[in-house]
């Protein structure tokens, strides 16, 4: 089949600039597509924090290019970190006036201008290359204006007459809302009739909401989340807009990079293992308990949690059930994360109250994250909402039973285990309350006491395939349908 031409525009990309899962997707999916022979070019701001001392080169014919935005002229240079033979062409927009700051996101007064500039610069780079993408793949609010710009500011250019736009929602909680006083600075002063009237009346313009109106297709990172965000409970004020575009909204679960997350090869683990031989998992557990100073050889399960400590993650649902479990059962708990002070304080108190049973590491430690996945028996993800989630898929691969709430990507990737049939991959609960968590923990410990059932659940999970080879193929099919190729 004919190779696709994909222009990927994003505010983050691992390992260059990362605050969350968007960066991982922006690295992995384009890399997969490039490995399949497609012409994929990614565009990312060159933030001040990015080290350009190794491998970066200037694109000689894209130096000090002028770009007008809202009556001002900015100059930018295109820089690449792609070497000959790479499957992927990575481009960085070097505009020190807007991006030469240490932070990826700021509270500065020109935040809207920074990402409007990214959208326009990506389009103009394609013009400069004489390259017509089949699809501009936009991501989250930062690129939400690109579909509008492409259609109304660059619609005259026949280079893009067949180009389509896809806008992916990675987290609806971040919408890019700015005052209408910035319409002129965003080159939207003559486009007010193209924006949402109710927003303008309220004195705001929403980047993400505008993208919903003008993108040819919308996607999000799981099928269940695609349905959830069309409801008032999860739609965060945009459910009506999304229902209006329901026929143009699809959900595709993110993939996992099994080159990094596989217990058979994981460089962070002292002991490797597989579904055929789980001996190494027990050795990793002993290592984890010793490294965290917890009592070895518990008669019941070891629970793990690696998370941003925020309200979204449903951690308050754990407060009473975890304390009760640690007080009454011979279990262990290892927690890694940072975030809101009330959650950090709770887990610190828990570790202090049960010093031989519970451990809390404030911050992030990559090696410990991998050790928890390998050494825990079960992994806790009680999220109030979860667009996709990755840790539950890591857990499945590592034979660590996910205990999840039935929402978003968690609902799409973990199935409740049925002891009667031997089918299912984890423990799934529905309600957002402590009793639901108590049920889940009790059910998990009951299954843990039945070795045959537990082993069946573990091996079922390890057999799941959420690789980018599988999930990326779904994007290929989507792009082809959009481009009629």
PyMOL commands that set and color helices and strands:
alter all, ss='L'
color gray80, all
select helices_A, chain A and resi 21-35+96-99+111-129+141-143+146-152+158-160+180-182+192-194+197-201+207-214+223-228+239-244+246-248+279-291+311-313+315-328+341-353+366-375+391-397+408-413+434-448+451-462+468-483
alter helices_A, ss='H'
color red, helices_A
select strands_A, chain A and resi 5-9+39-45+57-58+65-69+72-80+89-94+135-139+164-169+177-179+204-206+217-220+249-251+302-309+332-339+358-362+378-381+401-405+426-429
alter strands_A, ss='S'
color yellow, strands_A
deselect
rebuild
show_as cartoon
